[in-house]
Amino acid sequence: MNFLLRVLMIVGGLAVAAVGWPVANGAWRAQHADNISKTLEPGKPVRRVELLAGIAVLDRAVAADSSARRLLQRSEFLTTAAIGTDLKVSPEEQTAWLRRAKADLERGLANAPARGPDWLRLAVVRQVLDGPSRDVVAALMMSIETAPMLSWIWPARLRIIIDNWGYLTDEQKVVVRDSVVKSWRHTGDRRIFGWAIREPVDEMIVRFFLRNEPGAQEELTKWILATRPK
């Protein structure tokens, strides 16, 4: 009996090790990408070699442990490599990276849906790949639901809203309008509304959102003029 118990304990220990190894291995590998990920901070120059090194490390980490965190982290590297820098990227390379990022985002968000910035990243990637669509809107609405007032993603979110206005249902337009108004009221830098406007139709949409806000029309004009390219 003692012999059987010892055997069971050994087998049990091996089983735990076998189950835990992929997670530990993935975590160890991804630690190498954490330092590289600091290069993705806004305002910092990004070198191609650093991005490719980060992607390669995360490829190995995901192979060892394809958790939502690893997939979403890799999607950030892939998206940044494709469209988030001034690096010269061929159209073929850009599309390949974006398709990989899209697959990582869809897999990762299926298991970690409360990630507003990643839902917005998925909306951006879908739009760059295939243009404005109902699929872009679906990701956009999830980003609003899970991170309604996260200020640093609002410039990109507002642009996605404008680009996909024609694909919103009447119910979604109400949600989006309320969200834009709350952002206007609470943001510390309303220049984002001027930056989002590129064409006359963009201005019409934003003015429609803010039509009932006291003083908003005059202030919006000020920010449009202030952010217009010289």
LUMNUBA-269381 format. One record per residue: x, y, z of N, C-alpha, C in turn; residue in one letter. Coordinates in pm, whole numbers, plus 50000, padded with zeros to 5 digits. Layout:
<rs>
{{X,Y,Z},{X,Y,Z},{X,Y,Z},"A"}
...
</rs>
This chain:
<rs>
{{50083,49879,50000},{50000,50000,50000},{50087,50126,50000},"M"}
{{50190,50124,50088},{50280,50239,50090},{50348,50258,49956},"N"}
{{50384,50148,49894},{50449,50156,49762},{50356,50219,49660},"F"}
{{50227,50177,49662},{50130,50233,49568},{50109,50381,49592},"L"}
{{50107,50420,49722},{50089,50561,49753},{50207,50644,49701},"L"}
{{50328,50589,49718},{50446,50660,49668},{50439,50675,49516},"R"}
{{50399,50567,49449},{50387,50572,49303},{50285,50676,49260},"V"}
{{50170,50678,49331},{50066,50774,49298},{50115,50917,49319},"L"}
{{50189,50938,49429},{50242,51072,49457},{50340,51115,49349},"M"}
{{50427,51022,49306},{50524,51054,49201},{50453,51087,49070},"I"}
{{50354,51000,49035},{50279,51023,48912},{50203,51154,48918},"V"}
{{50143,51180,49037},{50070,51305,49054},{50159,51425,49039},"G"}
{{50280,51416,49097},{50375,51526,49085},{50417,51549,48942},"G"}
{{50441,51440,48869},{50478,51452,48728},{50364,51514,48648},"L"}
{{50240,51477,48682},{50125,51531,48610},{50113,51681,48632},"A"}
{{50132,51723,48759},{50126,51867,48788},{50235,51941,48713},"V"}
{{50355,51883,48712},{50466,51946,48641},{50436,51956,48492},"A"}
{{50378,51851,48438},{50348,51851,48294},{50244,51956,48260},"A"}
{{50145,51972,48347},{50041,52072,48323},{50096,52212,48343},"V"}
{{50178,52230,48446},{50227,52363,48479},{50340,52411,48391},"G"}
{{50415,52319,48329},{50531,52359,48250},{50499,52454,48136},"W"}
{{50395,52428,48055},{50368,52522,47946},{50344,52663,47996},"P"}
{{50270,52676,48109},{50241,52809,48162},{50370,52876,48209},"V"}
{{50450,52802,48285},{50575,52857,48337},{50671,52890,48223},"A"}
{{50678,52802,48125},{50766,52824,48011},{50722,52946,47932},"N"}
{{50590,52957,47911},{50538,53073,47839},{50566,53202,47913},"G"}
{{50548,53200,48046},{50573,53319,48126},{50720,53358,48121},"A"}
{{50808,53260,48129},{50951,53288,48124},{50990,53351,47991},"W"}
{{50935,53296,47883},{50969,53350,47752},{50912,53491,47732},"R"}
{{50790,53513,47783},{50727,53643,47762},{50794,53753,47843},"A"}
{{50864,53716,47950},{50936,53817,48027},{51037,53891,47939},"Q"}
{{51094,53822,47843},{51190,53884,47753},{51122,53990,47666},"H"}
{{50994,53970,47637},{50922,54067,47555},{50875,54187,47636},"A"}
{{50865,54171,47770},{50815,54280,47852},{50905,54403,47843},"D"}
{{51036,54382,47843},{51128,54495,47830},{51116,54560,47693},"N"}
{{51100,54478,47591},{51086,54532,47456},{50954,54608,47443},"I"}
{{50850,54562,47516},{50719,54627,47504},{50723,54771,47551},"S"}
{{50821,54807,47634},{50833,54945,47679},{50861,55039,47563},"K"}
{{50914,54984,47456},{50943,55068,47339},{50816,55109,47266},"T"}
{{50703,55047,47301},{50577,55080,47234},{50507,55198,47300},"L"}
{{50566,55255,47405},{50505,55368,47472},{50499,55489,47379},"E"}
{{50389,55567,47386},{50375,55683,47297},{50492,55779,47312},"P"}
{{50538,55829,47199},{50645,55927,47201},{50784,55869,47191},"G"}
{{50796,55738,47210},{50927,55675,47202},{50951,55620,47062},"K"}
{{51070,55643,47007},{51099,55585,46874},{51107,55433,46883},"P"}
{{51058,55367,46780},{51057,55221,46777},{51146,55174,46664},"V"}
{{51236,55084,46696},{51323,55028,46592},{51266,54896,46542},"R"}
{{51280,54876,46414},{51228,54754,46352},{51285,54629,46419},"R"}
{{51414,54632,46450},{51476,54514,46509},{51413,54480,46644},"V"}
{{51373,54582,46721},{51310,54558,46851},{51171,54497,46834},"E"}
{{51097,54548,46738},{50964,54494,46713},{50971,54348,46669},"L"}
{{51059,54320,46576},{51072,54183,46526},{51120,54089,46635},"L"}
{{51210,54139,46722},{51256,54057,46834},{51143,54028,46931},"A"}
{{51060,54129,46957},{50946,54108,47046},{50846,54009,46989},"G"}
{{50819,54019,46860},{50727,53926,46795},{50782,53784,46802},"I"}
{{50912,53769,46777},{50973,53636,46779},{50965,53574,46919},"A"}
{{50992,53654,47021},{50984,53605,47159},{50841,53564,47193},"V"}
{{50747,53647,47153},{50607,53616,47184},{50556,53499,47102},"L"}
{{50609,53479,46983},{50573,53358,46908},{50607,53234,46990},"D"}
{{50725,53233,47051},{50765,53118,47132},{50682,53109,47259},"R"}
{{50651,53225,47318},{50570,53226,47440},{50429,53173,47413},"A"}
{{50370,53217,47302},{50236,53170,47267},{50237,53021,47234},"V"}
{{50344,52974,47171},{50354,52830,47142},{50357,52749,47269},"A"}
{{50418,52805,47374},{50425,52734,47502},{50298,52751,47584},"A"}
{{50234,52868,47574},{50114,52895,47653},{50031,53000,47581},"D"}
{{49930,52956,47508},{49850,53048,47426},{49738,53112,47508},"S"}
{{49776,53176,47618},{49678,53244,47703},{49631,53372,47634},"S"}
{{49517,53425,47683},{49464,53548,47625},{49565,53662,47639},"A"}
{{49633,53669,47752},{49730,53777,47775},{49842,53772,47672},"R"}
{{49894,53653,47645},{50003,53641,47550},{49955,53678,47408},"R"}
{{49837,53629,47371},{49784,53658,47238},{49760,53808,47220},"L"}
{{49704,53873,47320},{49675,54015,47309},{49803,54097,47309},"L"}
{{49902,54052,47386},{50031,54121,47385},{50097,54110,47247},"Q"}
{{50091,53991,47188},{50150,53976,47056},{50075,54059,46953},"R"}
{{49943,54069,46967},{49865,54149,46872},{49909,54295,46875},"S"}
{{49948,54344,46993},{49994,54482,47003},{50124,54501,46925},"E"}
{{50216,54406,46939},{50342,54413,46863},{50314,54410,46714},"F"}
{{50228,54316,46672},{50201,54300,46530},{50133,54424,46471},"L"}
{{50036,54479,46545},{49967,54598,46496},{50061,54717,46489},"T"}
{{50144,54733,46593},{50240,54843,46593},{50339,54829,46478},"T"}
{{50385,54708,46454},{50478,54686,46342},{50414,54721,46209},"A"}
{{50285,54692,46195},{50216,54713,46067},{50176,54858,46043},"A"}
{{50119,54923,46144},{50061,55056,46119},{50092,55158,46226},"I"}
{{50162,55120,46331},{50180,55211,46443},{50312,55284,46446},"G"}
{{50391,55272,46343},{50521,55338,46340},{50547,55396,46202},"T"}
{{50660,55464,46188},{50699,55520,46059},{50792,55426,45984},"D"}
{{50800,55300,46030},{50887,55205,45964},{50835,55175,45823},"L"}
{{50928,55155,45731},{50889,55121,45595},{50851,54973,45590},"K"}
{{50724,54949,45561},{50672,54813,45558},{50605,54791,45423},"V"}
{{50634,54680,45359},{50571,54651,45231},{50423,54619,45253},"S"}
{{50339,54643,45153},{50196,54611,45167},{50172,54465,45204},"P"}
{{50252,54377,45147},{50235,54234,45175},{50269,54203,45321},"E"}
{{50377,54263,45370},{50418,54242,45508},{50315,54302,45604},"E"}
{{50267,54420,45571},{50167,54485,45655},{50041,54400,45666},"Q"}
{{49992,54352,45554},{49870,54269,45555},{49891,54141,45634},"T"}
{{50006,54078,45617},{50033,53954,45690},{50034,53979,45840},"A"}
{{50098,54086,45884},{50102,54117,46027},{49963,54150,46081},"W"}
{{49886,54225,46003},{49753,54262,46049},{49660,54141,46057},"L"}
{{49673,54049,45965},{49588,53929,45971},{49625,53844,46092},"R"}
{{49753,53835,46124},{49794,53764,46245},{49742,53836,46370},"R"}
{{49751,53970,46370},{49701,54047,46484},{49551,54027,46502},"A"}
{{49478,54027,46391},{49334,54006,46397},{49300,53870,46457},"K"}
{{49371,53765,46413},{49346,53631,46466},{49378,53625,46615},"A"}
{{49489,53688,46658},{49525,53690,46800},{49420,53764,46882},"D"}
{{49374,53877,46831},{49274,53955,46903},{49143,53879,46917},"L"}
{{49099,53816,46811},{48972,53742,46818},{48982,53624,46914},"E"}
{{49095,53553,46912},{49114,53441,47005},{49129,53491,47148},"R"}
{{49210,53595,47167},{49234,53645,47301},{49111,53706,47365},"G"}
{{49036,53786,47289},{48917,53851,47344},{48804,53752,47371},"L"}
{{48805,53639,47305},{48705,53536,47333},{48719,53485,47477},"A"}
{{48841,53490,47531},{48866,53443,47667},{48889,53555,47766},"N"}
{{48904,53677,47718},{48924,53793,47807},{48847,53911,47749},"A"}
{{48713,53906,47756},{48632,54005,47684},{48629,54144,47746},"P"}
{{48675,54159,47870},{48666,54290,47937},{48791,54373,47910},"A"}
{{48830,54384,47785},{48954,54453,47748},{48921,54560,47644},"R"}
{{48875,54675,47690},{48832,54781,47601},{48935,54825,47498},"G"}
{{49061,54852,47537},{49160,54894,47437},{49184,54788,47330},"P"}
{{49177,54660,47369},{49199,54555,47270},{49081,54542,47175},"D"}
{{48959,54566,47224},{48844,54568,47133},{48858,54681,47031},"W"}
{{48907,54796,47077},{48928,54906,46982},{49038,54872,46884},"L"}
{{49144,54805,46931},{49250,54763,46840},{49195,54669,46733},"R"}
{{49104,54579,46774},{49043,54489,46677},{48961,54567,46576},"L"}
{{48889,54669,46621},{48812,54753,46528},{48904,54821,46427},"A"}
{{49016,54873,46475},{49112,54940,46387},{49169,54841,46286},"V"}
{{49209,54725,46333},{49270,54625,46244},{49170,54580,46138},"V"}
{{49046,54554,46179},{48944,54514,46082},{48922,54623,45978},"R"}
{{48923,54749,46021},{48899,54858,45925},{49016,54872,45828},"Q"}
{{49138,54863,45879},{49253,54876,45790},{49255,54763,45688},"V"}
{{49218,54643,45731},{49219,54528,45640},{49106,54533,45538},"L"}
{{48985,54564,45584},{48868,54547,45497},{48779,54670,45484},"D"}
{{48818,54781,45546},{48737,54902,45537},{48628,54905,45642},"G"}
{{48556,55017,45652},{48444,55027,45747},{48341,54917,45722},"P"}
{{48281,54867,45830},{48187,54757,45815},{48112,54733,45946},"S"}
{{48015,54644,45941},{47944,54604,46062},{48037,54528,46156},"R"}
{{48136,54458,46103},{48232,54389,46189},{48315,54489,46270},"D"}
{{48351,54600,46207},{48423,54705,46279},{48335,54762,46389},"V"}
{{48209,54786,46356},{48114,54841,46454},{48098,54748,46574},"V"}
{{48093,54618,46548},{48076,54523,46659},{48189,54535,46759},"A"}
{{48313,54545,46711},{48427,54561,46801},{48426,54699,46866},"A"}
{{48387,54801,46791},{48377,54936,46847},{48280,54941,46964},"L"}
{{48164,54882,46948},{48063,54886,47054},{48110,54812,47179},"M"}
{{48184,54703,47160},{48240,54632,47275},{48344,54717,47346},"M"}
{{48420,54796,47270},{48519,54883,47333},{48450,54991,47417},"S"}
{{48338,55042,47368},{48263,55143,47443},{48201,55081,47568},"I"}
{{48151,54960,47556},{48087,54893,47670},{48188,54860,47780},"E"}
{{48307,54816,47741},{48405,54769,47841},{48500,54878,47889},"T"}
{{48514,54987,47814},{48602,55096,47857},{48543,55229,47810},"A"}
{{48429,55269,47867},{48358,55385,47814},{48432,55517,47827},"P"}
{{48515,55534,47931},{48575,55665,47955},{48727,55661,47962},"M"}
{{48788,55563,47900},{48933,55554,47901},{48988,55658,47804},"L"}
{{49041,55766,47858},{49068,55885,47777},{49171,55864,47668},"S"}
{{49274,55784,47693},{49383,55776,47596},{49345,55702,47468},"W"}
{{49235,55627,47468},{49195,55559,47344},{49088,55638,47267},"I"}
{{49044,55752,47324},{48935,55823,47260},{48969,55884,47124},"W"}
{{49089,55936,47101},{49117,55988,46965},{49095,55883,46857},"P"}
{{49146,55761,46878},{49126,55654,46779},{48980,55612,46774},"A"}
{{48916,55606,46890},{48775,55564,46893},{48687,55662,46817},"R"}
{{48710,55791,46836},{48627,55891,46769},{48644,55881,46618},"L"}
{{48766,55855,46573},{48790,55840,46429},{48716,55718,46374},"R"}
{{48719,55608,46448},{48648,55487,46405},{48497,55512,46402},"I"}
{{48446,55586,46500},{48304,55620,46501},{48267,55698,46376},"I"}
{{48344,55799,46343},{48315,55881,46225},{48319,55797,46098},"I"}
{{48423,55715,46085},{48439,55635,45962},{48328,55533,45943},"D"}
{{48270,55487,46053},{48170,55379,46046},{48029,55427,46078},"N"}
{{48007,55558,46072},{47877,55614,46106},{47764,55550,46024},"W"}
{{47788,55526,45898},{47684,55470,45812},{47650,55326,45842},"G"}
{{47730,55257,45922},{47704,55117,45954},{47641,55099,46092},"Y"}
{{47621,55208,46165},{47558,55200,46297},{47407,55190,46284},"L"}
{{47345,55108,46368},{47200,55106,46375},{47153,55229,46452},"T"}
{{47023,55255,46448},{46969,55369,46521},{46998,55356,46671},"D"}
{{46984,55235,46724},{47010,55213,46866},{47157,55237,46899},"E"}
{{47246,55192,46811},{47389,55212,46834},{47427,55359,46823},"Q"}
{{47360,55433,46736},{47388,55575,46724},{47357,55649,46853},"K"}
{{47253,55607,46921},{47219,55669,47050},{47329,55642,47152},"V"}
{{47374,55517,47159},{47482,55481,47252},{47609,55558,47221},"V"}
{{47642,55564,47092},{47764,55634,47051},{47753,55782,47080},"V"}
{{47639,55842,47051},{47620,55985,47077},{47639,56016,47225},"R"}
{{47576,55936,47310},{47588,55957,47455},{47733,55943,47500},"D"}
{{47803,55847,47441},{47943,55824,47476},{48030,55942,47434},"S"}
{{48006,55994,47315},{48084,56109,47266},{48057,56231,47354},"V"}
{{47933,56252,47392},{47899,56367,47476},{47969,56356,47612},"V"}
{{47968,56236,47670},{48037,56218,47799},{48186,56244,47785},"K"}
{{48243,56201,47673},{48385,56227,47650},{48411,56377,47639},"S"}
{{48325,56447,47568},{48338,56593,47555},{48335,56660,47692},"W"}
{{48244,56615,47776},{48227,56678,47907},{48344,56651,48001},"R"}
{{48405,56534,47988},{48503,56493,48089},{48648,56494,48040},"H"}
{{48670,56507,47911},{48808,56503,47863},{48884,56628,47905},"T"}
{{49012,56611,47929},{49095,56724,47967},{49156,56795,47847},"G"}
{{49141,56739,47731},{49200,56798,47610},{49104,56778,47493},"D"}
{{49025,56881,47466},{48924,56871,47361},{48981,56888,47221},"R"}
{{49110,56903,47210},{49171,56909,47076},{49149,56779,46999},"R"}
{{49125,56669,47071},{49104,56541,47003},{48985,56551,46906},"I"}
{{48889,56636,46937},{48774,56651,46848},{48813,56724,46720},"F"}
{{48904,56817,46731},{48954,56884,46611},{49040,56791,46527},"G"}
{{49125,56711,46593},{49212,56618,46520},{49131,56513,46442},"W"}
{{49016,56475,46499},{48936,56368,46436},{48870,56414,46307},"A"}
{{48856,56544,46290},{48783,56597,46175},{48879,56621,46059},"I"}
{{48854,56552,45948},{48939,56563,45829},{48862,56620,45710},"R"}
{{48733,56596,45706},{48652,56639,45592},{48524,56704,45643},"E"}
{{48453,56779,45557},{48329,56845,45600},{48226,56748,45659},"P"}
{{48216,56627,45603},{48118,56533,45655},{48154,56490,45797},"V"}
{{48284,56483,45829},{48327,56451,45965},{48278,56557,46063},"D"}
{{48293,56682,46021},{48250,56794,46105},{48099,56789,46129},"E"}
{{48023,56755,46026},{47878,56746,46041},{47840,56641,46146},"M"}
{{47910,56526,46144},{47880,56418,46237},{47910,56461,46380},"I"}
{{48028,56521,46401},{48066,56561,46536},{47975,56672,46587},"V"}
{{47940,56767,46500},{47848,56873,46543},{47710,56816,46578},"R"}
{{47670,56713,46507},{47543,56647,46539},{47548,56586,46680},"F"}
{{47661,56522,46712},{47676,56464,46845},{47659,56570,46954},"F"}
{{47717,56687,46930},{47728,56789,47034},{47622,56899,47022},"L"}
{{47517,56870,46946},{47421,56975,46913},{47350,57032,47035},"R"}
{{47337,56956,47143},{47265,57003,47262},{47358,57046,47375},"N"}
{{47488,57046,47350},{47584,57086,47453},{47606,57237,47450},"E"}
{{47582,57305,47560},{47600,57451,47562},{47742,57492,47525},"P"}
{{47752,57582,47427},{47881,57636,47387},{47969,57543,47306},"G"}
{{47922,57420,47280},{48007,57320,47214},{48036,57357,47069},"A"}
{{47938,57415,46998},{47959,57445,46857},{48070,57549,46837},"Q"}
{{48068,57651,46920},{48170,57754,46910},{48308,57700,46949},"E"}
{{48311,57620,47056},{48440,57565,47099},{48493,57464,46997},"E"}
{{48404,57387,46938},{48449,57292,46836},{48513,57366,46718},"L"}
{{48454,57477,46677},{48513,57557,46569},{48654,57600,46606},"T"}
{{48673,57640,46732},{48806,57682,46777},{48907,57569,46764},"K"}
{{48867,57447,46804},{48961,57335,46801},{48986,57286,46659},"W"}
{{48887,57299,46573},{48908,57262,46432},{49014,57355,46370},"I"}
{{49002,57483,46398},{49098,57578,46343},{49237,57559,46405},"L"}
{{49238,57528,46535},{49368,57515,46605},{49444,57392,46561},"A"}
{{49374,57287,46520},{49441,57162,46485},{49455,57143,46334},"T"}
{{49409,57240,46257},{49419,57230,46111},{49566,57241,46070},"R"}
{{49611,57156,45979},{49751,57164,45933},{49783,57302,45878},"P"}
{{49898,57354,45915},{49939,57489,45871},{49984,57484,45725},"K"}
</rs>
